[in-house]
Amino acid sequence: MAKGGQTPKDPASPRMQAAWKLKDSGDVVAARREAERILADNPSPDDKAQAEELLRRATTPPSLYGFALLAAVLLVLLVVLAATRY
């Protein structure tokens, strides 16, 4: 199934185009590394904005880790409660 609206209309440079293609093809780790390299090379303002946008889209939100921790705690609590009933 095609994904619409993933890549900005006009990536600023060939390096950014390559990074967006990596992300769109599913290689998020390589896309993040390329975006970090672009940011480390003192890019143009357009490249900088797009690299930051790519990193923002490819990063796991911190709140997700909180929900995962809450689910793990609840699972352990349920196992402990079930074990103490017998």
C-alpha positions as CSV (number, residue, x, y, z in Angstrom):
1,M,0.0,0.0,0.0
2,A,1.4,3.4,-1.0
3,K,2.2,6.0,1.7
4,G,1.2,9.5,0.7
5,G,2.8,12.7,2.0
6,Q,5.9,11.2,3.5
7,T,8.6,13.1,1.8
8,P,8.6,16.9,1.5
9,K,7.9,18.2,-2.0
10,D,11.4,19.5,-2.7
11,P,14.3,18.1,-0.7
12,A,17.0,20.7,-0.5
13,S,20.0,18.5,-1.6
14,P,20.8,15.1,-3.1
15,R,22.0,14.0,0.4
16,M,18.6,14.9,1.9
17,Q,16.8,13.1,-1.0
18,A,18.8,10.0,-0.3
19,A,18.0,10.3,3.4
20,W,14.2,10.6,2.7
21,K,14.4,7.7,0.3
22,L,16.0,5.6,3.0
23,K,13.2,6.5,5.4
24,D,10.5,5.9,2.9
25,S,11.9,2.5,2.0
26,G,11.8,1.5,5.6
27,D,15.5,1.8,6.6
28,V,14.9,4.3,9.4
29,V,18.2,3.7,11.1
30,A,20.3,4.5,8.0
31,A,18.0,7.6,7.4
32,R,18.6,8.9,10.9
33,R,22.4,8.3,10.6
34,E,22.4,10.2,7.3
35,A,20.4,13.1,8.8
36,E,22.8,13.3,11.7
37,R,25.8,13.4,9.4
38,I,24.1,16.2,7.4
39,L,23.5,18.2,10.6
40,A,27.1,17.6,11.6
41,D,28.4,19.1,8.3
42,N,27.1,22.6,8.9
43,P,24.2,22.4,6.3
44,S,22.2,25.0,4.6
45,P,19.1,26.2,6.4
46,D,16.9,24.1,4.2
47,D,18.9,21.0,4.7
48,K,19.0,21.7,8.4
49,A,15.3,22.1,8.7
50,Q,14.6,18.9,6.7
51,A,17.2,16.9,8.6
52,E,15.6,17.9,11.9
53,E,12.2,17.1,10.5
54,L,13.4,13.6,9.4
55,L,14.9,13.0,12.8
56,R,11.7,14.1,14.5
57,R,9.6,11.8,12.4
58,A,12.0,8.8,12.8
59,T,12.4,9.1,16.6
60,T,10.3,7.1,19.1
61,P,8.3,9.5,21.3
62,P,9.5,9.3,25.0
63,S,6.0,8.9,26.2
64,L,5.8,5.5,24.5
65,Y,8.5,4.2,26.8
66,G,6.4,5.3,29.8
67,F,3.4,3.4,28.5
68,A,5.5,0.3,27.9
69,L,6.9,0.5,31.4
70,L,3.4,0.9,32.8
71,A,2.2,-2.1,30.9
72,A,5.2,-4.2,32.1
73,V,4.5,-3.2,35.7
74,L,0.8,-4.1,35.4
75,L,1.7,-7.4,33.9
76,V,4.1,-8.2,36.7
77,L,1.5,-7.1,39.2
78,L,-1.1,-9.4,37.7
79,V,1.3,-12.4,37.7
80,V,2.2,-11.7,41.4
81,L,-1.5,-11.5,42.3
82,A,-2.3,-14.7,40.5
83,A,0.6,-16.5,42.1
84,T,-0.4,-15.4,45.7
85,R,-4.0,-16.6,45.3
86,Y,-2.9,-20.3,45.2
